[in-house]
Amino acid sequence: MKISKTAIVTGAYGAIGKAITRQLAEKSFNTWLVGRNEEKLHQAVQDIIRQTGNQDIHYRIVDLSRETSILDFASTWRDKLDVLINNACTSPRRKAETPEGIEMQFATNVLGYFRMIEAFKEFLKQSDDARIINVASYWAGGMDLDDPEFKRRKYDNDEAYRQSKQADRMLTVAFAKRLKASGMTVNACHPGDVNSKLSNDLGFGGHETPDQGAATPVWLATEPSLKGITGKYFADKSVAFCKFSEDAAGIERLYNLCESY
């Protein structure tokens, strides 16, 4: 099988993440699955190789909630990178913190995206069509930049999730602006309503299959006509209006907040 491009997918053994990775493998991508659970990563790699015949499927154990783990991963990377799909997401029902004392949803769902882009942007610059896709959600809002970690507010996993997905959509605009000169694109998307551990933790089910949920992220990663399109929010393979992208002051404040960590 001729390998054309290289992609990293975070949260790659979850329902949507695994479908994203398999669909990229079907398109001959050299694909790296990233997550915390080695057993699940190993099983996902074996499944995808068996299903697609693509042997260039690999994994790395990375805790996306911790900066040191992301930096360790980046320090061993030796190739150019064409696609980064930030998909890892968590929504614990009870408030949890990283060993560094950062609230888990903010650390994983927001800082994890921010740090992966920062850590891999130099590798992405080596590609002539580098694409960053931030898997966000239509279920977004309620951002409190004065209390992003629920230190003053009572923790609610649904509120924390919605805030984190708003942040992902805002950071997409911030990075699109900063990285445009280098030729890479940064876009966000709502993947779809898929029944997954994440949706269950939020008290929801889901009416779409993992493959349906993966369709828009994979399209953003591979559709030739999207080359050069950046800073947008997509749903169902179409540009969707994002009110958060119009808050220029809030976007800059969020970026600076993430940078301060």
N, C-alpha and C positions, 0 to 999 in steps of 0.2 A: 504494500500500500504506500503510495507516494504521500509523504507528509508535507503539507503546505504551510501551515502556521502553527504557532504555539499559544496556548491559552492556560490561564490559571483560573480555577473556579473555587471560591471559598464556600464553606458550608455544603460540600459537594456530595455528601451521602444522605442528605435530607431528601424529601420527596421531590421538590423542584430542582434542587442542586444536582441530584443524580440524573434527572432527566435532561437537564442542560448539558451535563458532561457527556452523556451518551449521544445526544444529538450532535454535539461538536465532534465527537469521535467518528460518527457516521460521515461527517464532512471532512475526514482525514486530518483533523487537528491533532497535534501532539499536545495532550491535555494533562494538566496536573490538578489532582484533587487535593484540597486543603481542608483540614479539620482537626479536631482534638482526639477523636476516638480511632486508634489505629486498627482495631478489629473491624470497625465499620468501613474505614477507608480501604483496607485490604480487600474486604468482601466486595465493595463497590467496584474496585479496579478489576477484579476477576470477572464480575458479572458483565461489565462493559466490554472487556476484551472478548469474552465469549459471545456476546450479542452482536458485536460490530466487526470482529476480526481485526480491529486496529490494535496492534501490539504496543503502540507508543502512548500508553496510559500509565501514569505514575501517581504517587501520592507523597505528601509531606505532612507530618504531624505538626500543626501550628495552633496555638491558642490565640484566636483572633481578639481576645479581650486584653491581651498583654503585649505591650510594646516590645519587650525584650524578645519574645517568641517570633514576632514579625520580623524584627531586625536580624535575628539569627537566620531565618529563612532567606531573607534577601542577601545576606552576606555570602551565601553558598551558591547563589544563582549565577550562571556563567553564560547564558544564552540571551539573545534578543527576546523580546516578548511582544506579541501582537495584540493579545486580548486579555484584559483583566475583568473578570466578572465578580464583583463584590455581592455575595449572596448570603453569607453567613448571618444568622439572626437568632436571637434567643429572647424569650419572654417569660422568665420564671414567675410563678404565681406569688411567691413571697420575695421580698427584697433580698438581693444577694449582692455581694461585693467581691471584686478581685482581690488578690493578696496585697495589691497596692492601695486598697480601700476605695476603688472607683465602683460606682453602681454598675451592675452587670450589663443592663441593657444599653446604657450610654457607652460603656467600654467596648462592647462587642458590635452593636448595631451602628454606632456613630464613629467612635474613635477607631474601630477596626477598619472601617471603610477609609477614613482619613489616612491612617497610618500605612495601609497597603498601597494607596496611591502614591504617597510620599516615598515609600521604600522602593517602589518599582518604576517610578516615572523615568528614571535614566535608562532603564532597559527598554521601556516602551518607546522612547525617543529613537531607538535604533530601527524601528519598523516604519515602513513607508505608509502604513495605514493603521496606526495604533488606535485601539478603541477601549475605553473604560465604560463598563455598564454597571450602574448601581441599581440593584434590585430594591425598589422602594415599595410603595403601596398607595392605593387610593385612600386607604384607611390611615389618614395622617392629619396632624393638627395639634393644637394645645401646647406649643413650644413655650417654655419658660426659661429664657436665657439667664435669669437670675437664680434659678434653682434647677439646673439640668439633671442633678442626681437625686432629686427628691429628698434633700436634707431638711427642708422646711415643710414641704408638702407631704401628705400621707401617701405612701407608695401604693399605686394601683397599676398592675401590669399592663392593662389595656391603655391607660393614659401614657405610661412610659413607652409603650410600643408606638402609639400614634405620634408621640413627640419625636421618637427616633426616626420614623419614616419621613416626617416633615424635614428633619435635619438632613437626611440623605438626599432629599430633593433639592434642598438649599445648597448643600455642599457640591452637588453636581454643577450648579451654576458657578459657584466660586472657582472650582477647578477648571471648568470649561474656559473661563476667562483667562486664568493663569497659564494654561497649557496650550492655548490656541496657536500661539506663535510657533510652537514646536511641531505643529501638524497633527497632534493627537486629538481625538474627540472624547467627550465625556457626556454620557446621557443616562437618564434614569427611566425606570419603567415600573408599572404595575404588572406583575406577572399573571395574575388571575386568582380565582378563589379555589384553592386546592386543599383538600382534606389532608392535614399534616399534623405533626406533633406541635408545631408552632400555632396553627389555627386552633387546635384542641386546647392548648394552654391558654389561649385567649377566649375560650368558650364558644368557638365556632366549629363548623364542619367545613364543607366545601363541595361545590357541585361540578368542578372541572378536574380533569385528569392531570397528573404531573406533566405529561407531554404537552397538554394545552397550556399549562402554566409556564413551561419552558419556552414556548414558541416565540414570544416577544423578545426575551433576552437573547435567544440564539439568533433571531432575525437581526437585532441590533448589532450583534457581533459579526454577522456574515453578509448582510445584504449589500451588494456593491454600490447601489444608488445612494446609500447613506454616507458614503465617504465625504468627510468634511462637515457633516451636520453635527452640531455640538450644542450643549447646554439646554437640551430639550427634555421634556417628560413625555413618555409614550404609554399608551394602553392599547391592546388589541392591534398592534402593528401600525398605530397611527399616532400622530402628535396629539397630545391632550393638553388642555389649559391647566396651568399650575399657578395658582394665586401666590404661592410662596416664592416663586421665582421673581416676583415683582418687588419684594422687600429687600432692596439693595443694601440698606443699612443693617438689617438683621442678618443678611447673608455674610457680610463682612465681619460682623460681631461674632457670629457663630464660627467662622473660619479662624478668627483670632483666638477664640475660646479653645477650640480644638488644638490649635498650635501651642497654646500655653501648657497643655498637658505633656 
